[in-house]
């Protein structure tokens, strides 16, 4: 590690092979906390390269617990996190709306890093007990359209680095890796990212991987379609700007997207959205993210048609029914 750090401090980057080897050795516990912290800190001072990211991804996927959900043509709906906005669980709610619309979702999620309530926090609050058993995941995706892959269960290689990340308390390149290491490797992905630089990087990665994807970045910093500002959208065929004025009469305020000060507050809002008791802003944001996910799965459909499908799922109660069945399976 000493030689690696010396080279990196001299502004050299790692090759894909070197990056994979370093992360494999981190996972094996070959470095102490100080060395790992120094390694992580390098990427707080300079951008991660595409080869480095691909190498890290390769190592973690090789070490992950495998699960095969390829028969379901599922989508992962996820954000990088790290945007510092503490928004409510928009991506997770969108998953149940998409599932209620008749599609399959295999979400890779974790506890919140820079927000009060990540996907794992809110689902656990409702009583979910996470599992890495293939039979549980398959039953969930078949019966409620939603399988949840709690990251720590599937990525034991991250155990050694977790205390270092927590002690640093800042966004690291592991935030970037999270959406790329879903053990199910679903064919489709709606991914929200926190910066335009990351948006471009994920575009190149998805082109290499061959995913059918939609990437979204709201220009005021949200890692999802927030409707608080224009959003940059990139998919397999085009790039464009999406204006909130197309979907709401007034731009949504950041305060309306807050997840509150506790998991309990976030869970209450989660429940209100599914029960059609939330405010118009929260409901519309969830619907539009779900619509983007549906369009990723069905690119031949217009966004307006996809929004109608999302509305039907939510307002008919099918999204709530999907969530209820999920809890029955996972509790």
N, C-alpha and C positions, 0 to 999 in steps of 0.2 A: 504493500500500500504506500510506503514511503516514496518509492520511485514513481508510482502512478500520480500521487499528489504533486510531486515535484514537476512532473511533465505538465500537469494540468495548470499549475500555478504559472507555468511558462507559456500559457495560452495554447497548448496542444490539446486536441480532442482525442477521444477514444475511437478506435475502429468498432464496427459492429461486433466482431468477435471478442475484442477486449472488453467491451461493455458487458456482454453476456457473461464473460468469465468473472468480472468483478462482482456483479450482482449475485452470481452463483456462490461465490466465496463469502459474500456478506450473509447470504441465507444460511450458509454452513457454519456461521459463527466464527469465522477466521480473523475478524477484525474487532478491535475494542470500540467502545462508544465514541471515544475522542476521534479515532480515525474515521469512523462512519460519519460523524458530525462534520468533519472537515471535508469529506467527499461530497456530502450533500450541499455544503455551503458554496462550493465551487459554482453550482448551478443557480445560486442566488445572485451571482455576480456576472454570469454570462449565459447566453441562451444555450439550451441543449440542442445538439445536432440531430438530424434525422437518423444517421447511423447509430448514434448512441441510444436514441429512444427505441429503435428497432431491436438493438441488442439487449437492452433491458427487458423489453417485452418478450423477446424470445426466451430469455432465461426464466422469467416468472411463469410463462405458460408451460414450459417444460417441467417446472417444479410443482405446478398446481395440481389439485385433485381434479381428475377429468370427469366430465359429465357429457353425455351425448343427447342433445335435444334437437338434432339436425332434422328430424322428421317433421318438425312442427313449423318450419319457416318463420321463426320467431324474430321479434325486434327487441333491441335493448333501448330504453329511453333513459338517458342519463346526462348529468352535467359533470364537468370537471370539478366543480366546487372551487373554493378559493377566490370567489368574486367579492367576498366581504359584505354581501348585501343582507345576509340573514333572512332570506325569503322563505315563505312557507313551502311545504313539500309539493311543489308544482309537478315535477317529473313523476313522482310516485303516484299522485292522483291521476295524471295523464295516462299512466299505465293501466289503471282500472277502467278508465273511460275507453281506452283502446280495446281492452279485453272484453268489455261489455258490448263493444261493437262487433265482436265475433272474431277478433284476431288474437294471435298468441304473442305473449311478452315474456322474455327471459331477462329479468333485470339483475344486474350485478351492482350491489350497493353496500354501504358501510355507515358507520356512525358519522355524525357531522364533524367536520374539521374546523371550518370557519363560521358555521351556522349552529344555532341551538339544536336544531333537529334535522339530522340526516334521515335517509330512508330507513335504515336499521333502527334508529331511535323511535320513530313514530310507529313502525310496525310492531316493535317490541312493546311499546306502551299499550297497544291494543291486545297484547297477550301472545303474539306470535313467538314460537320457539323455532329458531332457524335449524335447518337440516342440510346436510350434504348428501343424503341418501338419494340415489337416482330414482328409486320408486316413489319417494315423496314428491320430488320435482316433477316427474312425469304425471303423477296423479293431479298435481296442482295445475299444470299447464293444460291438461286435458279437461279438467272439470270446472276450472274457473278462468282459464286463459292466462294465468299469471303465475310464473315460478320466480321465486326470489332466491338469489345466490348471495348469501351474506359473505362478504369478501374474506374476513378472517378465517372462516371455515374452509375455504377453498384455496387460500393462499398462505399455508403455514410458513412459507419461506419469508414472509414479511414479519414474522414474530420477533426476530432479532433487531430489526430496524425500528419497530413500533415505539419503544421507549425514547429513542433518539428523536424521532419525529415529534413526539408529544412534548419533549423537553424544549425543542427548538421553537415550537409554537407558531411557525410560519408556513406559508405555502411552499411546497417543495416539488421536485420533478415527479414524486410519487403521485401527486394530484393529477399530473398529466398522464401517468401510466394507468391509473384506475380504469378509465373507460376502454382501455385497449386489452385488458387481461381478463375479460369475462370468460370463465372456463368453458362455458357452453359455445363460445364463438358464434353467436347468432349471425345469420346472413345479412340482417338489416340493423341499422342503428340511427337513432335520432340523438345527436350529441350537441349539448350546449357548452360553449367555451367562454372563458373570461376575458380574452383579448383577441385582437385581430391577428397578432403574430401567431398565436396558438391556432387560430382558425386556419391559417395557411398551412401550418405544420401538419395538422390533422388531415387536411385535404391530401397532402402528399402521402401520408401514411395509409389512408384509406385506399388511395389509388394503388399502392403496393400490395395491400392485403386483398383487395378485390371486394370489399364490402359495398353493399348498396346503402348509401348513406345520405343523411341531411345534416349539415352543420349549421348551427345558429349562434350568433353573437349579437346581443343588443348593444348598440353603440354607446350606451351610458354605462356599460360594464357588466350587465347581467349575463350569466351563463345559461340563458334560456330565452325564449320569446316572451319578454316581459310586458310588452305594449306600453312601456314607459318612454320609449324612444324608437327611432328606426332600428331595424335589425338587418344585419348582413346574413344572407342565406347562401350556402353553397351545397349543391348536390352533385350527383354523378354527371349531370348534363349541363348545368348552368349556374351562374352566380347572379344574385339580384338583391335589391333592398326592399324590405317589407315595411310599409308604414302603418303605424297603429290606427291611423285615421280610417283605414279600410275596414276596421272591425269594431271600433268603439267611437262614440261621439266625442269623447274627450280623452286625452292621453291619461293612462293610468298613473297614479302617483306611487312613488316608492313606498310610502307609508302603508298603502293598501296591500302591498305584497309582503309585509313583515310577518315573520313566523312567530313573533312574540318573544317573551323572555324565558320561556321554559318549554320543555317537550309537551307538557300538558296543554299549554296554550296552542301550540302548533297542532296537536291532536284534535283539539276542539274545532279548529278551523278546518282541518282535514274532514272531520265528520260532517260539518256544516256544508261543505262543498258537495259531498256525496249525497246528502239529504236535500240538496237544492235549497239550503237555508243561508248560504253565504251571500256576500255582496256581489253585485254585478261584475265588478272588476276582477275579483278572485275567480269567479266562475268563468268569465270570458278568457282569462289567461290560461286556465287549465284546458278549456275547450280548444283554444288555438294551438297549444302545444300538442294536444291529442290529434288535431287535424293534420298538423305537419307530420306526425308519426304515421298516420293512416296514408297520407300522400306518399311517404317514403315506401310503404308497402305496395301502394297502388298508384304509381306515378302517372298513369293515364287519366286519373281523376283530377278535377279542379280542386283548389283549396276550399272553395265554397261548398262543393259537394262533400268533401271530407269533413268540413265543419258541421254540416247537417247530420252526417253519420255520428259524429261525436255528440252532438246535442241530443240525438235520439237515444244514444246509450245512457247519457247522464240523466236526462229528464224522464225517461221511462222507468228508471230505477235499475236498469241492467248493470250499470257500473257498480252501484251499491250492492247488488246481488253477488257480483263477482268478488267484491271485497269480503262479504260475509262468508262466502264459500271458502275463500282463501284462509280466513281465520279458523274455520272449522277444520281444515286440513292441517294447518300449522300449529294449532293450539293443543 
